[in-house]
Amino acid sequence: MQPHIRAIVAASVHAFVTGRKVAGLYDQSTARHLRIAAEARGRHLQGYDGERNAKFGGTLPELRDTGADAAIHMEVEDDAARGYDRSSASHFTAKVADQMVQLYDHANGAWFTFEMQSAPPSP
């Protein structure tokens, strides 16, 4: 998977599992803060990648990244998700623990950790 796809998958999984808005994230593998936002309502997600000026979202199990014209199949259950990135033909699994998302990219055979920044709850 491309790094930006991993990041938007991590933000999406966190939004779906916790129900909280993601206001940004820290990618531990690149030691960078990324301007990625995501909000889930039921099975629908809308998100924005400020690094690439691109929208992403959709309705589970299908999400799209308009910036890369990529399609992502994702199934969320309890505090985890699994899916398939069609643009790289690779599977992923992800697990949420508090503000962290650990994502395993099967194509790279490696774990990636993201720390989420949640937006304050709406009044």
N, CA, C and O atoms as a GROMACS GRO file, in nm:
protein
  492
    1MET      N    1   0.084  -0.119   0.000
    1MET     CA    2   0.000   0.000   0.000
    1MET      C    3   0.088   0.124   0.000
    1MET      O    4   0.197   0.125   0.057
    2GLN      N    5   0.040   0.226  -0.064
    2GLN     CA    6   0.111   0.353  -0.061
    2GLN      C    7   0.092   0.417   0.077
    2GLN      O    8  -0.012   0.396   0.141
    3PRO      N    9   0.190   0.494   0.124
    3PRO     CA   10   0.181   0.553   0.258
    3PRO      C   11   0.055   0.637   0.280
    3PRO      O   12  -0.004   0.631   0.388
    4HIS      N   13   0.012   0.714   0.181
    4HIS     CA   14  -0.108   0.797   0.201
    4HIS      C   15  -0.233   0.711   0.213
    4HIS      O   16  -0.326   0.749   0.284
    5ILE      N   17  -0.238   0.596   0.146
    5ILE     CA   18  -0.354   0.507   0.159
    5ILE      C   19  -0.356   0.446   0.299
    5ILE      O   20  -0.462   0.436   0.361
    6ARG      N   21  -0.238   0.406   0.350
    6ARG     CA   22  -0.232   0.354   0.487
    6ARG      C   23  -0.285   0.457   0.586
    6ARG      O   24  -0.360   0.423   0.678
    7ALA      N   25  -0.246   0.583   0.567
    7ALA     CA   26  -0.287   0.689   0.660
    7ALA      C   27  -0.438   0.713   0.656
    7ALA      O   28  -0.501   0.728   0.761
    8ILE      N   29  -0.497   0.716   0.537
    8ILE     CA   30  -0.641   0.741   0.532
    8ILE      C   31  -0.719   0.618   0.579
    8ILE      O   32  -0.828   0.632   0.635
    9VAL      N   33  -0.665   0.499   0.557
    9VAL     CA   34  -0.730   0.378   0.611
    9VAL      C   35  -0.728   0.384   0.763
    9VAL      O   36  -0.829   0.357   0.827
   10ALA      N   37  -0.613   0.420   0.823
   10ALA     CA   38  -0.603   0.429   0.969
   10ALA      C   39  -0.702   0.531   1.024
   10ALA      O   40  -0.770   0.504   1.123
   11ALA      N   41  -0.710   0.649   0.962
   11ALA     CA   42  -0.804   0.752   1.008
   11ALA      C   43  -0.948   0.704   0.995
   11ALA      O   44  -1.030   0.727   1.083
   12SER      N   45  -0.978   0.636   0.885
   12SER     CA   46  -1.114   0.586   0.862
   12SER      C   47  -1.152   0.480   0.965
   12SER      O   48  -1.261   0.485   1.022
   13VAL      N   49  -1.062   0.386   0.989
   13VAL     CA   50  -1.088   0.281   1.088
   13VAL      C   51  -1.113   0.342   1.224
   13VAL      O   52  -1.207   0.303   1.294
   14HIS      N   53  -1.031   0.437   1.264
   14HIS     CA   54  -1.047   0.502   1.395
   14HIS      C   55  -1.183   0.572   1.404
   14HIS      O   56  -1.252   0.560   1.506
   15ALA      N   57  -1.220   0.643   1.300
   15ALA     CA   58  -1.350   0.714   1.300
   15ALA      C   59  -1.466   0.616   1.312
   15ALA      O   60  -1.560   0.640   1.387
   16PHE      N   61  -1.461   0.506   1.238
   16PHE     CA   62  -1.569   0.407   1.244
   16PHE      C   63  -1.576   0.339   1.381
   16PHE      O   64  -1.684   0.324   1.437
   17VAL      N   65  -1.461   0.297   1.433
   17VAL     CA   66  -1.459   0.221   1.558
   17VAL      C   67  -1.496   0.307   1.679
   17VAL      O   68  -1.574   0.264   1.764
   18THR      N   69  -1.442   0.428   1.687
   18THR     CA   70  -1.462   0.512   1.806
   18THR      C   71  -1.583   0.606   1.794
   18THR      O   72  -1.637   0.649   1.896
   19GLY      N   73  -1.625   0.637   1.672
   19GLY     CA   74  -1.732   0.733   1.654
   19GLY      C   75  -1.686   0.876   1.672
   19GLY      O   76  -1.767   0.969   1.670
   20ARG      N   77  -1.555   0.897   1.691
   20ARG     CA   78  -1.500   1.032   1.709
   20ARG      C   79  -1.443   1.085   1.578
   20ARG      O   80  -1.395   1.008   1.495
   21LYS      N   81  -1.448   1.216   1.562
   21LYS     CA   82  -1.389   1.280   1.445
   21LYS      C   83  -1.237   1.279   1.459
   21LYS      O   84  -1.183   1.307   1.566
   22VAL      N   85  -1.170   1.246   1.351
   22VAL     CA   86  -1.024   1.252   1.346
   22VAL      C   87  -0.986   1.389   1.290
   22VAL      O   88  -1.034   1.428   1.184
   23ALA      N   89  -0.900   1.461   1.364
   23ALA     CA   90  -0.860   1.595   1.322
   23ALA      C   91  -0.716   1.599   1.271
   23ALA      O   92  -0.668   1.704   1.228
   24GLY      N   93  -0.649   1.489   1.276
   24GLY     CA   94  -0.511   1.479   1.230
   24GLY      C   95  -0.452   1.350   1.283
   24GLY      O   96  -0.511   1.283   1.368
   25LEU      N   97  -0.334   1.317   1.233
   25LEU     CA   98  -0.269   1.197   1.284
   25LEU      C   99  -0.118   1.208   1.272
   25LEU      O  100  -0.065   1.288   1.195
   26TYR      N  101  -0.051   1.125   1.352
   26TYR     CA  102   0.094   1.118   1.351
   26TYR      C  103   0.133   0.980   1.300
   26TYR      O  104   0.093   0.879   1.358
   27ASP      N  105   0.210   0.976   1.193
   27ASP     CA  106   0.257   0.851   1.133
   27ASP      C  107   0.393   0.820   1.195
   27ASP      O  108   0.492   0.886   1.165
   28GLN      N  109   0.397   0.718   1.280
   28GLN     CA  110   0.522   0.685   1.348
   28GLN      C  111   0.629   0.633   1.253
   28GLN      O  112   0.748   0.649   1.280
   29SER      N  113   0.590   0.571   1.141
   29SER     CA  114   0.690   0.516   1.049
   29SER      C  115   0.768   0.626   0.976
   29SER      O  116   0.883   0.606   0.939
   30THR      N  117   0.704   0.741   0.955
   30THR     CA  118   0.771   0.851   0.886
   30THR      C  119   0.803   0.967   0.982
   30THR      O  120   0.865   1.066   0.942
   31ALA      N  121   0.759   0.954   1.108
   31ALA     CA  122   0.778   1.059   1.210
   31ALA      C  123   0.723   1.193   1.160
   31ALA      O  124   0.788   1.297   1.172
   32ARG      N  125   0.600   1.188   1.104
   32ARG     CA  126   0.537   1.309   1.051
   32ARG      C  127   0.394   1.323   1.100
   32ARG      O  128   0.322   1.224   1.114
   33HIS      N  129   0.355   1.447   1.126
   33HIS     CA  130   0.215   1.480   1.152
   33HIS      C  131   0.149   1.501   1.017
   33HIS      O  132   0.202   1.572   0.931
   34LEU      N  133   0.032   1.441   0.998
   34LEU     CA  134  -0.038   1.452   0.871
   34LEU      C  135  -0.172   1.522   0.891
   34LEU      O  136  -0.242   1.499   0.989
   35ARG      N  137  -0.206   1.608   0.796
   35ARG     CA  138  -0.333   1.682   0.800
   35ARG      C  139  -0.441   1.598   0.734
   35ARG      O  140  -0.478   1.621   0.619
   36ILE      N  141  -0.491   1.502   0.809
   36ILE     CA  142  -0.597   1.415   0.760
   36ILE      C  143  -0.712   1.420   0.858
   36ILE      O  144  -0.693   1.404   0.979
   37ALA      N  145  -0.832   1.441   0.806
   37ALA     CA  146  -0.953   1.447   0.889
   37ALA      C  147  -1.051   1.342   0.839
   37ALA      O  148  -1.059   1.314   0.720
   38ALA      N  149  -1.127   1.285   0.933
   38ALA     CA  150  -1.227   1.186   0.895
   38ALA      C  151  -1.341   1.188   0.996
   38ALA      O  152  -1.319   1.209   1.116
   39GLU      N  153  -1.463   1.165   0.945
   39GLU     CA  154  -1.580   1.159   1.032
   39GLU      C  155  -1.672   1.049   0.980
   39GLU      O  156  -1.705   1.045   0.862
   40ALA      N  157  -1.712   0.961   1.071
   40ALA     CA  158  -1.804   0.852   1.034
   40ALA      C  159  -1.939   0.875   1.101
   40ALA      O  160  -1.947   0.916   1.216
   41ARG      N  161  -2.043   0.848   1.026
   41ARG     CA  162  -2.181   0.851   1.076
   41ARG      C  163  -2.247   0.723   1.028
   41ARG      O  164  -2.281   0.708   0.911
   42GLY      N  165  -2.264   0.631   1.123
   42GLY     CA  166  -2.316   0.500   1.084
   42GLY      C  167  -2.216   0.431   0.994
   42GLY      O  168  -2.100   0.414   1.031
   43ARG      N  169  -2.260   0.393   0.876
   43ARG     CA  170  -2.172   0.324   0.780
   43ARG      C  171  -2.111   0.419   0.676
   43ARG      O  172  -2.041   0.376   0.585
   44HIS      N  173  -2.140   0.550   0.691
   44HIS     CA  174  -2.091   0.650   0.595
   44HIS      C  175  -1.970   0.724   0.652
   44HIS      O  176  -1.965   0.754   0.771
   45LEU      N  177  -1.875   0.753   0.564
   45LEU     CA  178  -1.753   0.824   0.605
   45LEU      C  179  -1.726   0.937   0.507
   45LEU      O  180  -1.744   0.923   0.386
   46GLN      N  181  -1.683   1.049   0.563
   46GLN     CA  182  -1.630   1.156   0.479
   46GLN      C  183  -1.497   1.198   0.539
   46GLN      O  184  -1.481   1.206   0.661
   47GLY      N  185  -1.401   1.223   0.450
   47GLY     CA  186  -1.268   1.260   0.498
   47GLY      C  187  -1.197   1.351   0.400
   47GLY      O  188  -1.238   1.368   0.286
   48TYR      N  189  -1.088   1.410   0.450
   48TYR     CA  190  -1.010   1.503   0.370
   48TYR      C  191  -0.862   1.484   0.402
   48TYR      O  192  -0.823   1.482   0.519
   49ASP      N  193  -0.780   1.470   0.300
   49ASP     CA  194  -0.635   1.460   0.313
   49ASP      C  195  -0.576   1.594   0.272
   49ASP      O  196  -0.563   1.622   0.153
   50GLY      N  197  -0.540   1.675   0.370
   50GLY     CA  198  -0.485   1.807   0.345
   50GLY      C  199  -0.347   1.804   0.284
   50GLY      O  200  -0.304   1.902   0.222
   51GLU      N  201  -0.276   1.695   0.300
   51GLU     CA  202  -0.143   1.681   0.240
   51GLU      C  203  -0.153   1.677   0.087
   51GLU      O  204  -0.067   1.730   0.017
   52ARG      N  205  -0.260   1.615   0.036
   52ARG     CA  206  -0.278   1.598  -0.108
   52ARG      C  207  -0.395   1.678  -0.162
   52ARG      O  208  -0.423   1.673  -0.282
   53ASN      N  209  -0.465   1.752  -0.076
   53ASN     CA  210  -0.583   1.828  -0.117
   53ASN      C  211  -0.684   1.736  -0.185
   53ASN      O  212  -0.733   1.765  -0.294
   54ALA      N  213  -0.715   1.623  -0.117
   54ALA     CA  214  -0.802   1.522  -0.177
   54ALA      C  215  -0.906   1.473  -0.076
   54ALA      O  216  -0.878   1.459   0.043
   55LYS      N  217  -1.026   1.447  -0.126
   55LYS     CA  218  -1.133   1.392  -0.043
   55LYS      C  219  -1.130   1.240  -0.050
   55LYS      O  220  -1.082   1.180  -0.146
   56PHE      N  221  -1.182   1.178   0.057
   56PHE     CA  222  -1.201   1.034   0.057
   56PHE      C  223  -1.326   1.003   0.138
   56PHE      O  224  -1.368   1.083   0.222
   57GLY      N  225  -1.384   0.888   0.114
   57GLY     CA  226  -1.502   0.849   0.189
   57GLY      C  227  -1.589   0.754   0.110
   57GLY      O  228  -1.548   0.699   0.008
   58GLY      N  229  -1.710   0.737   0.161
   58GLY     CA  230  -1.805   0.646   0.098
   58GLY      C  231  -1.888   0.576   0.203
   58GLY      O  232  -1.895   0.620   0.318
   59THR      N  233  -1.950   0.468   0.164
   59THR     CA  234  -2.034   0.389   0.253
   59THR      C  235  -1.978   0.248   0.259
   59THR      O  236  -1.957   0.184   0.156
   60LEU      N  237  -1.955   0.201   0.382
   60LEU     CA  238  -1.901   0.065   0.398
   60LEU      C  239  -1.985  -0.036   0.323
   60LEU      O  240  -2.108  -0.027   0.324
   61PRO      N  241  -1.923  -0.130   0.259
   61PRO     CA  242  -1.782  -0.166   0.269
   61PRO      C  243  -1.691  -0.101   0.165
   61PRO      O  244  -1.574  -0.138   0.156
   62GLU      N  245  -1.741  -0.005   0.087
   62GLU     CA  246  -1.660   0.055  -0.020
   62GLU      C  247  -1.628   0.201   0.008
   62GLU      O  248  -1.718   0.283   0.029
   63LEU      N  249  -1.500   0.233   0.009
   63LEU     CA  250  -1.454   0.370   0.025
   63LEU      C  251  -1.371   0.406  -0.098
   63LEU      O  252  -1.314   0.319  -0.163
   64ARG      N  253  -1.366   0.537  -0.129
   64ARG     CA  254  -1.287   0.585  -0.243
   64ARG      C  255  -1.199   0.700  -0.199
   64ARG      O  256  -1.237   0.783  -0.116
   65ASP      N  257  -1.081   0.704  -0.257
   65ASP     CA  258  -0.988   0.816  -0.240
   65ASP      C  259  -0.987   0.888  -0.374
   65ASP      O  260  -0.931   0.837  -0.471
   66THR      N  261  -1.049   1.006  -0.380
   66THR     CA  262  -1.060   1.077  -0.508
   66THR      C  263  -0.926   1.128  -0.559
   66THR      O  264  -0.907   1.141  -0.680
   67GLY      N  265  -0.834   1.156  -0.470
   67GLY     CA  266  -0.703   1.208  -0.511
   67GLY      C  267  -0.621   1.108  -0.590
   67GLY      O  268  -0.550   1.145  -0.684
   68ALA      N  269  -0.632   0.981  -0.553
   68ALA     CA  270  -0.556   0.876  -0.621
   68ALA      C  271  -0.647   0.786  -0.703
   68ALA      O  272  -0.602   0.688  -0.762
   69ASP      N  273  -0.776   0.819  -0.708
   69ASP     CA  274  -0.876   0.737  -0.774
   69ASP      C  275  -0.861   0.591  -0.731
   69ASP      O  276  -0.858   0.499  -0.813
   70ALA      N  277  -0.850   0.573  -0.599
   70ALA     CA  278  -0.830   0.440  -0.541
   70ALA      C  279  -0.958   0.392  -0.474
   70ALA      O  280  -1.033   0.472  -0.418
   71ALA      N  281  -0.981   0.262  -0.481
   71ALA     CA  282  -1.096   0.200  -0.416
   71ALA      C  283  -1.046   0.110  -0.304
   71ALA      O  284  -0.949   0.036  -0.319
   72ILE      N  285  -1.116   0.118  -0.191
   72ILE     CA  286  -1.077   0.041  -0.073
   72ILE      C  287  -1.200  -0.032  -0.022
   72ILE      O  288  -1.304   0.028   0.002
   73HIS      N  289  -1.186  -0.162  -0.006
   73HIS     CA  290  -1.292  -0.243   0.053
   73HIS      C  291  -1.256  -0.261   0.200
   73HIS      O  292  -1.144  -0.302   0.232
   74MET      N  293  -1.351  -0.231   0.291
   74MET     CA  294  -1.322  -0.238   0.434
   74MET      C  295  -1.441  -0.294   0.510
   74MET      O  296  -1.555  -0.254   0.487
   75GLU      N  297  -1.412  -0.386   0.600
   75GLU     CA  298  -1.513  -0.441   0.690
   75GLU      C  299  -1.468  -0.410   0.832
   75GLU      O  300  -1.356  -0.442   0.871
   76VAL      N  301  -1.557  -0.347   0.911
   76VAL     CA  302  -1.526  -0.308   1.048
   76VAL      C  303  -1.608  -0.394   1.143
   76VAL      O  304  -1.728  -0.412   1.124
   77GLU      N  305  -1.540  -0.446   1.244
   77GLU     CA  306  -1.607  -0.527   1.346
   77GLU      C  307  -1.541  -0.502   1.480
   77GLU      O  308  -1.420  -0.518   1.496
   78ASP      N  309  -1.623  -0.462   1.579
   78ASP     CA  310  -1.573  -0.430   1.713
   78ASP      C  311  -1.464  -0.324   1.704
   78ASP      O  312  -1.490  -0.214   1.656
   79ASP      N  313  -1.342  -0.356   1.750
   79ASP     CA  314  -1.234  -0.256   1.752
   79ASP      C  315  -1.130  -0.282   1.642
   79ASP      O  316  -1.015  -0.242   1.654
   80ALA      N  317  -1.173  -0.350   1.535
   80ALA     CA  318  -1.078  -0.386   1.430
   80ALA      C  319  -1.142  -0.374   1.292
   80ALA      O  320  -1.264  -0.362   1.279
   81ALA      N  321  -1.057  -0.379   1.191
   81ALA     CA  322  -1.105  -0.376   1.052
   81ALA      C  323  -1.010  -0.459   0.967
   81ALA      O  324  -0.894  -0.480   1.001
   82ARG      N  325  -1.065  -0.505   0.855
   82ARG     CA  326  -0.981  -0.572   0.757
   82ARG      C  327  -1.032  -0.528   0.620
   82ARG      O  328  -1.147  -0.488   0.604
   83GLY      N  329  -0.943  -0.537   0.523
   83GLY     CA  330  -0.986  -0.495   0.392
   83GLY      C  331  -0.883  -0.516   0.285
   83GLY      O  332  -0.784  -0.587   0.302
   84TYR      N  333  -0.910  -0.450   0.171
   84TYR     CA  334  -0.831  -0.469   0.051
   84TYR      C  335  -0.820  -0.336  -0.024
   84TYR      O  336  -0.920  -0.271  -0.053
   85ASP      N  337  -0.698  -0.297  -0.053
   85ASP     CA  338  -0.672  -0.177  -0.132
   85ASP      C  339  -0.657  -0.219  -0.277
   85ASP      O  340  -0.559  -0.283  -0.314
   86ARG      N  341  -0.755  -0.185  -0.358
   86ARG     CA  342  -0.753  -0.229  -0.498
   86ARG      C  343  -0.641  -0.164  -0.579
   86ARG      O  344  -0.593  -0.224  -0.675
   87SER      N  345  -0.600  -0.043  -0.543
   87SER     CA  346  -0.496   0.025  -0.621
   87SER      C  347  -0.360  -0.044  -0.610
   87SER      O  348  -0.281  -0.040  -0.704
   88SER      N  349  -0.333  -0.108  -0.498
   88SER     CA  350  -0.205  -0.179  -0.481
   88SER      C  351  -0.224  -0.330  -0.474
   88SER      O  352  -0.127  -0.405  -0.459
   89ALA      N  353  -0.349  -0.375  -0.485
   89ALA     CA  354  -0.382  -0.518  -0.476
   89ALA      C  355  -0.326  -0.579  -0.348
   89ALA      O  356  -0.266  -0.686  -0.350
   90SER      N  357  -0.347  -0.508  -0.235
   90SER     CA  358  -0.294  -0.559  -0.109
   90SER      C  359  -0.400  -0.558   0.000
   90SER      O  360  -0.487  -0.471   0.005
   91HIS      N  361  -0.391  -0.656   0.086
   91HIS     CA  362  -0.481  -0.669   0.201
   91HIS      C  363  -0.423  -0.594   0.319
   91HIS      O  364  -0.302  -0.570   0.327
   92PHE      N  365  -0.512  -0.557   0.413
   92PHE     CA  366  -0.467  -0.494   0.537
   92PHE      C  367  -0.557  -0.540   0.650
   92PHE      O  368  -0.670  -0.583   0.629
   93THR      N  369  -0.503  -0.531   0.772
   93THR     CA  370  -0.581  -0.548   0.894
   93THR      C  371  -0.542  -0.433   0.985
   93THR      O  372  -0.429  -0.384   0.980
   94ALA      N  373  -0.636  -0.389   1.068
   94ALA     CA  374  -0.609  -0.277   1.157
   94ALA      C  375  -0.680  -0.299   1.289
   94ALA      O  376  -0.788  -0.359   1.294
   95LYS      N  377  -0.618  -0.250   1.397
   95LYS     CA  378  -0.675  -0.262   1.530
   95LYS      C  379  -0.664  -0.128   1.600
   95LYS      O  380  -0.561  -0.061   1.592
   96VAL      N  381  -0.772  -0.088   1.668
   96VAL     CA  382  -0.777   0.040   1.738
   96VAL      C  383  -0.762   0.016   1.888
   96VAL      O  384  -0.828  -0.072   1.945
   97ALA      N  385  -0.675   0.093   1.951
   97ALA     CA  386  -0.659   0.092   2.096
   97ALA      C  387  -0.643   0.237   2.140
   97ALA      O  388  -0.539   0.299   2.116
   98ASP      N  389  -0.746   0.291   2.205
   98ASP     CA  390  -0.749   0.432   2.246
   98ASP      C  391  -0.727   0.522   2.125
   98ASP      O  392  -0.807   0.521   2.032
   99GLN      N  393  -0.620   0.600   2.126
   99GLN     CA  394  -0.594   0.695   2.017
   99GLN      C  395  -0.499   0.637   1.912
   99GLN      O  396  -0.458   0.708   1.820
  100MET      N  397  -0.464   0.510   1.925
  100MET     CA  398  -0.369   0.447   1.834
  100MET      C  399  -0.439   0.352   1.738
  100MET      O  400  -0.537   0.286   1.773
  101VAL      N  401  -0.388   0.346   1.617
  101VAL     CA  402  -0.430   0.247   1.519
  101VAL      C  403  -0.304   0.175   1.472
  101VAL      O  404  -0.209   0.238   1.427
  102GLN      N  405  -0.306   0.044   1.483
  102GLN     CA  406  -0.197  -0.037   1.429
  102GLN      C  407  -0.250  -0.105   1.304
  102GLN      O  408  -0.350  -0.175   1.308
  103LEU      N  409  -0.181  -0.084   1.194
  103LEU     CA  410  -0.224  -0.135   1.065
  103LEU      C  411  -0.117  -0.230   1.011
  103LEU      O  412   0.001  -0.195   1.004
  104TYR      N  413  -0.159  -0.350   0.973
  104TYR     CA  414  -0.068  -0.446   0.912
  104TYR      C  415  -0.092  -0.446   0.762
  104TYR      O  416  -0.202  -0.478   0.715
  105ASP      N  417   0.010  -0.411   0.687
  105ASP     CA  418   0.005  -0.408   0.542
  105ASP      C  419   0.062  -0.541   0.493
  105ASP      O  420   0.183  -0.563   0.500
  106HIS      N  421  -0.024  -0.629   0.445
  106HIS     CA  422   0.017  -0.763   0.405
  106HIS      C  423   0.117  -0.759   0.288
  106HIS      O  424   0.206  -0.844   0.282
  107ALA      N  425   0.104  -0.665   0.196
  107ALA     CA  426   0.195  -0.657   0.082
  107ALA      C  427   0.337  -0.624   0.127
  107ALA      O  428   0.434  -0.677   0.073
  108ASN      N  429   0.350  -0.537   0.227
  108ASN     CA  430   0.481  -0.500   0.279
  108ASN      C  431   0.527  -0.593   0.390
  108ASN      O  432   0.645  -0.593   0.427
  109GLY      N  433   0.434  -0.672   0.445
  109GLY     CA  434   0.468  -0.762   0.555
  109GLY      C  435   0.515  -0.687   0.677
  109GLY      O  436   0.608  -0.730   0.746
  110ALA      N  437   0.450  -0.572   0.705
  110ALA     CA  438   0.495  -0.487   0.815
  110ALA      C  439   0.378  -0.419   0.885
  110ALA      O  440   0.272  -0.397   0.826
  111TRP      N  441   0.401  -0.387   1.014
  111TRP     CA  442   0.305  -0.311   1.094
  111TRP      C  443   0.338  -0.163   1.084
  111TRP      O  444   0.455  -0.125   1.074
  112PHE      N  445   0.234  -0.079   1.086
  112PHE     CA  446   0.248   0.067   1.087
  112PHE      C  447   0.158   0.121   1.197
  112PHE      O  448   0.044   0.076   1.212
  113THR      N  449   0.209   0.215   1.275
  113THR     CA  450   0.134   0.269   1.388
  113THR      C  451   0.105   0.417   1.364
  113THR      O  452   0.192   0.494   1.324
  114PHE      N  453  -0.020   0.454   1.390
  114PHE     CA  454  -0.067   0.592   1.375
  114PHE      C  455  -0.131   0.637   1.505
  114PHE      O  456  -0.208   0.564   1.567
  115GLU      N  457  -0.098   0.758   1.546
  115GLU     CA  458  -0.161   0.817   1.665
  115GLU      C  459  -0.259   0.924   1.618
  115GLU      O  460  -0.222   1.017   1.547
  116MET      N  461  -0.385   0.909   1.661
  116MET     CA  462  -0.491   1.000   1.616
  116MET      C  463  -0.503   1.122   1.707
  116MET      O  464  -0.478   1.116   1.827
  117GLN      N  465  -0.542   1.232   1.645
  117GLN     CA  466  -0.581   1.353   1.717
  117GLN      C  467  -0.730   1.368   1.693
  117GLN      O  468  -0.774   1.389   1.580
  118SER      N  469  -0.807   1.356   1.799
  118SER     CA  470  -0.954   1.365   1.786
  118SER      C  471  -0.997   1.510   1.796
  118SER      O  472  -0.938   1.590   1.869
  119ALA      N  473  -1.102   1.541   1.721
  119ALA     CA  474  -1.163   1.674   1.730
  119ALA      C  475  -1.250   1.678   1.853
  119ALA      O  476  -1.303   1.574   1.893
  120PRO      N  477  -1.267   1.795   1.914
  120PRO     CA  478  -1.356   1.804   2.029
  120PRO      C  479  -1.500   1.769   1.988
  120PRO      O  480  -1.539   1.797   1.875
  121PRO      N  481  -1.578   1.709   2.079
  121PRO     CA  482  -1.716   1.674   2.046
  121PRO      C  483  -1.798   1.797   2.009
  121PRO      O  484  -1.775   1.907   2.060
  122SER      N  485  -1.894   1.778   1.920
  122SER     CA  486  -1.984   1.887   1.881
  122SER      C  487  -2.078   1.918   1.996
  122SER      O  488  -2.119   1.827   2.068
  123PRO      N  489  -2.113   2.047   2.015
  123PRO     CA  490  -2.203   2.082   2.125
  123PRO      C  491  -2.344   2.033   2.103
  123PRO      O  492  -2.431   2.056   2.187
   0.00000   0.00000   0.00000
